[in-house]
Amino acid sequence: MKSRYVVVALVLFISSLLYSQEITTNPKYALSFGISENFRLNKFIMDISGKKILDESHQFRLFLAPRISSKLEEVETSGTTQSQDIESLNYSLGVGADYLWILIKNEDINMFGGTGLIITYGFNNSKSTSNGPNNEKSVNELNNQLISAGIRGTVGVEWMVSNKIGIHSEYIFTGSYNYNDSENKFSLNGTANPTNTRTSNGILLDSVVLFGVSIYF
């Protein structure tokens, strides 16, 4: 819900700058911003793209897809002196391209779909600190690097507020092949155990709903 308020506020601001400068020629390019429906300060999901309008039914876009999330949590065991502090930070950046079709056009409402390619690099860090009885303290830290490549499909609806501004909502589904390189560190009372490393790969399916605004020129 918060993302919708952000989009509405952005649209109103842009409208105040552009609405009085309507153009009569068909736009050739667009700059688009989309954020997820569960956007909040500790979870940032966004797509930023530039579109080339090929004709009335076809578009081509290049995009950046930054993703950032963080977590800080303290867990205490009731009736004991044991506690656990959990910290995590995950971020990734995807780049790619989509080819879009206008599926249905009804006055100012367009339904669109498309397919594309995406390559992503990401890094995840999680650290768990446990405080047990007799002043025991253990620290478990996991670092993970991710590289993935895959295809994605999208379907969405756009409302053209004017010939310069559009508000859109789209569902994006991604299937990718992932390669992970992880490193696990563990220590007890300051004494470190040997670091464990591991590599893995596999198929990941993911989806996201984005709400956004496009500026045409």
N, C-alpha and C positions, 0 to 999 in steps of 0.2 A: 504493500500500500504506500509506503514512504516514497518508493521510486516514482509512483504515479504523480504525487504532489510535486516532486522535483521536476518531472517532465512538464507538468502544467505551468509551473512557475517559469521555466525556461522558455516555453512557447510564448507566454504572455510578454516576457521581456523582449524576445526577438520580434514579436509581432509589432510592438511599439516602435521598433526601429525600421521595420521593413514594410509594414502593411500599407503605408502611404506611398510606397514606391513600386506599385504593381508594374509588371512588365507584360508586354503583349506577345513577345516571341516565346517559342517553346524553350524550356530550360535544357541545357546540354550536360550539366554536371550537378552533383549534390554532395553535401557533407552531412553525414548522419552520426547521431549519438544514441546509444541504447544502454539502459541499465536494467539489472534484474529486479524482479518483483520483491525479493527479500533483501534489497540493498540496506546496509547499515554500516556504522563506523568501523566495525571489526570484520566486515565481509564486503569486499568490493568486487563486483562483477560487471564488466562493461565491454561494449564493442564500439570502436571508432572506425568509421569507414568513409571512403570517397567513392562516389558512383559516377560512372559515365552512362548517360542516357543514349542508347544506341538508336532506338526508335520508340514508337508508342507502346510496344509490347515487350521490349527487351532492354535489360540493363546489365552492366558489368561493374562489380565493385571490388576494391581492395580494402582489407580491414586489418586492424590490430585488436587483439582480444586480451587485455590485461585482467588477471585474477589475483586477488590478495585476500587472505583471511588470517586472523590471529585469535589466540585463545589464552586466557590466563585464569586458572582455576585452583582453588585450595579445597582439599577434601580432608575432613577429619573423621576418624573412627570413633563413634560414640562410646563413652565409657572407658576409653584408653587414652594414652598419650601419643598415639600414632597419628601422623598427618602426612599429607602428600601434596606437593605443589606441582602443577602441570602447566607448562608453557609450550606454545606451538606457534609457528609462523610458516605459512604456505604462500608461495607466490609463483606465478607463471605468466608467460607472454606468448600468445599465439599470433601468427601472421598467416594470411591466406587470401584467397580470391573466391568470389561467388559469381555465378551466372544466373540471372533472375529473369523470370517470365511474368508478365501480367496475365493472370489466369481469368479474372473477371473484372470488368470495369463498369461501374454504375455511377454516373455523374461524378461526384467528388470522392467516391469510395473505390479503392482498388484492392483486390485480393491478389497476392503474388506468391510465387514459389520459386525454388531454385536449388541448385546443388553447387558444391565447391570443394576446395582442398584447403587443409590447414596443417601447419607445422608448429609445434609448441615446445618450449623449453621451460622447465619448472624446477623449483627447489623447495624442499620441505625440511623443517627442523622442528623436532619435538624434544623436550627435556622434562624428565620426571624426577623430582627430588623427594625422597621418602625419609621421614624422621621417625624412628622407632624407639622402643624402650632401651634403656641403658645408653642413651645418647648415640645410638647407632644412626648413621646417615648414609644412605645410598643414593647414587645419582646415575640415571640411565638416560643417555642422549642418543638420538637417532637422526642422522642426516641422510637425505635422499635426493638424488638428482634424477630428473626425468626428461627424456626426449621422446616425442611422439610425432607421428605423421598419419593423417587419415583423411577421410571424406566427411562432409556434412551436408545435411539437407535442411531447408528452411521453408516455412510457410507462414504467411502473415497477412495482415490487413493494414492499409494506410488510408487515413482521412486527410484529404488535401484542404487545409484551412484556407489557403490562398494558393496562387500559382507559384509562390516562393516557399511556402511552409507546409510540411506534412507531419502528421502525428501517426506513429505506427506501433503495432504490437506484433511480435513474431516469435514463433516456436522454432528452436534450432536443435536438431538431433545430430550427434557426432559419433562416428565409429572410427577408432584409431588404433594403431599398433604402437605399443609403448615399450621403451627400454629403460630400466631402472638400475641405478648404481647406488647402493646404500652402504652406510658405515655406522656401526653400533659401538658405542663406548659405555662401559660400566665401571663404576668405582664404589668401594665400600670403605667408609671412614678414611677417605683420602687416598686409599690404595687402589690404583687403576688395574683393571684386568686387561688382557690383550684385546685390541680392537678387532672386531669382527666385520668383514666386508662381504658383500653379496651382490650379485647381479641377477636380474630377472627380466622377463619380457612377457608380453601377452596382449590381448585385445581388451580395450576399454570402450564401453558404451556410456554416453553422457547426453544430457539434454538440459536446456535452459530456456526460460521465457524472458524476453526483453521488451521493455517499453521505451519508446524514444521519439526523437524529433529529427526531421531532415530539413536542411536549408538548400533550396534549389537556386541555381544561377546560370 
